[in-house]
Amino acid sequence: MPTDPSSLATHRVQASDSRAVTLGTVHWSPKKSFWFLGMASGALFGGALTFSWAAFGLFLGSTAIVLLFGHSLGSHRKLVHDSFKCPLWLEYTLVYLGVHVGLAGPIGLLRQHELRDYAQRMPICHDYLRHGQSFWIDAWWQLNCELNLSHPPEIRLEARISGDPFYRALEATWMVQHVPLVILFYAMGGWGFVFWGVCARVTAGVFGHWLIGYLAHNHGTMEHEVRGAAVQGRNVAFVSLLTMGECWHNNHHAFPGSAKLGLASGEWDPGWWVLLALERLGLAWAMRLPGDLPERPELVLLNPTLRTQPKAGLARRSFRRCVRP
């Protein structure tokens, strides 16, 4: 029987039962489904009836802000992977913006990410956790359903996050957090601003998160392979700007703790660009690169021509030492 990768020894998810991420049933979640379909209906019907270029501009601007600063930097690179350091007030601000993507509260999102990450590193896992079904089935599952595992593993979150009063408050009120924006946008531009600035933004965030997740686990290029993993991440280059660099998912599967996701020349990574700007302002430091991460014996480099480009001030270690051909 194959052993678990050594990199899972310190993972937030731990399971004593080999069936922990394989056996379970997918069931419809009324709360999740009504949230997404309600927002989508407001975006499609309300947005069509109240369209204006000002409202559309609000949609573009607000969506870019919450995806870049909130989801990519706050929820993912900071809260989940702690790939850089910053003042606590800035961390709170970034994570708060991440809540406005509309996916979940910060603690719930972290638990979802860790379970999926752990499952995908195992030799086999449930199709829900690996985007393993057809396009339409996976869309229904991820946008409207939840997975009920028969033998759920233990998810151990550090007290710094799970016990933080601010994060606990956001977790309990993450849907309500959109109400102040509804009031503000209505005062600014009426229902058109509400439908485009809230409903369309949340719909784009939730639907886009699923769509990129599906593509990044089923279609795209691979520079690295995680041997023995149930699913491989893939790079989906044509959406690099739309995803704020999150589309370099093969890179991320290889080096999940790296603050930089676009590793090769031409792999645009807006999240990394913002981190460099924050570093210049003294608001971010200790950004981790692939060469700063522990060696993973299961990681294999498929394209020897690929190189990282570490920034000045960090140890210039080639990430090739982290992989084994």
FENSUL-V864898 format. One record per residue. N is the residue number from 1. OMEGA is omega as a letter, one per 30 degrees, with the letter a starting at -180 (999 if undefined). Layout:
BEGIN
{{N:OMEGA} {N:OMEGA}}
END
This chain:
BEGIN
{{1:a} {2:l} {3:l} {4:l} {5:a} {6:a} {7:l} {8:a} {9:a} {10:a} {11:l} {12:l} {13:l} {14:a} {15:l} {16:a} {17:a} {18:l} {19:a} {20:a} {21:a} {22:a} {23:l} {24:a} {25:l} {26:a} {27:a} {28:l} {29:a} {30:a} {31:a} {32:a} {33:a} {34:l} {35:a} {36:a} {37:l} {38:l} {39:a} {40:l} {41:l} {42:a} {43:a} {44:a} {45:l} {46:l} {47:a} {48:a} {49:a} {50:a} {51:l} {52:a} {53:l} {54:l} {55:l} {56:l} {57:l} {58:l} {59:a} {60:a} {61:a} {62:l} {63:l} {64:a} {65:a} {66:l} {67:a} {68:a} {69:a} {70:a} {71:a} {72:a} {73:a} {74:a} {75:a} {76:a} {77:a} {78:a} {79:a} {80:a} {81:a} {82:a} {83:l} {84:l} {85:l} {86:l} {87:a} {88:a} {89:l} {90:l} {91:l} {92:a} {93:a} {94:a} {95:l} {96:l} {97:l} {98:l} {99:a} {100:l} {101:l} {102:a} {103:a} {104:l} {105:a} {106:a} {107:l} {108:l} {109:l} {110:l} {111:l} {112:a} {113:a} {114:l} {115:a} {116:a} {117:l} {118:a} {119:a} {120:l} {121:l} {122:a} {123:a} {124:l} {125:a} {126:a} {127:l} {128:a} {129:a} {130:a} {131:a} {132:l} {133:l} {134:a} {135:a} {136:l} {137:l} {138:l} {139:l} {140:a} {141:a} {142:a} {143:a} {144:a} {145:l} {146:l} {147:l} {148:a} {149:l} {150:a} {151:a} {152:l} {153:l} {154:l} {155:a} {156:l} {157:l} {158:a} {159:l} {160:a} {161:a} {162:a} {163:a} {164:a} {165:a} {166:a} {167:l} {168:l} {169:l} {170:a} {171:a} {172:a} {173:a} {174:l} {175:a} {176:a} {177:l} {178:a} {179:l} {180:l} {181:l} {182:a} {183:a} {184:a} {185:l} {186:l} {187:a} {188:a} {189:l} {190:a} {191:l} {192:l} {193:l} {194:a} {195:a} {196:a} {197:l} {198:a} {199:a} {200:l} {201:l} {202:l} {203:l} {204:a} {205:a} {206:a} {207:a} {208:l} {209:l} {210:a} {211:l} {212:l} {213:l} {214:a} {215:a} {216:l} {217:a} {218:a} {219:l} {220:a} {221:l} {222:l} {223:a} {224:l} {225:l} {226:a} {227:l} {228:a} {229:a} {230:a} {231:l} {232:l} {233:a} {234:l} {235:a} {236:a} {237:a} {238:l} {239:a} {240:a} {241:a} {242:a} {243:a} {244:l} {245:a} {246:a} {247:a} {248:a} {249:l} {250:l} {251:a} {252:l} {253:a} {254:a} {255:a} {256:a} {257:a} {258:l} {259:l} {260:a} {261:l} {262:a} {263:a} {264:l} {265:a} {266:l} {267:a} {268:a} {269:a} {270:l} {271:l} {272:l} {273:l} {274:l} {275:l} {276:l} {277:l} {278:l} {279:l} {280:l} {281:a} {282:a} {283:l} {284:a} {285:l} {286:l} {287:a} {288:l} {289:a} {290:a} {291:l} {292:a} {293:l} {294:l} {295:l} {296:a} {297:a} {298:a} {299:a} {300:l} {301:a} {302:a} {303:a} {304:a} {305:a} {306:l} {307:l} {308:l} {309:a} {310:l} {311:l} {312:l} {313:l} {314:l} {315:a} {316:a} {317:l} {318:a} {319:a} {320:l} {321:a} {322:a} {323:l} {324:a} {325:999}}
END
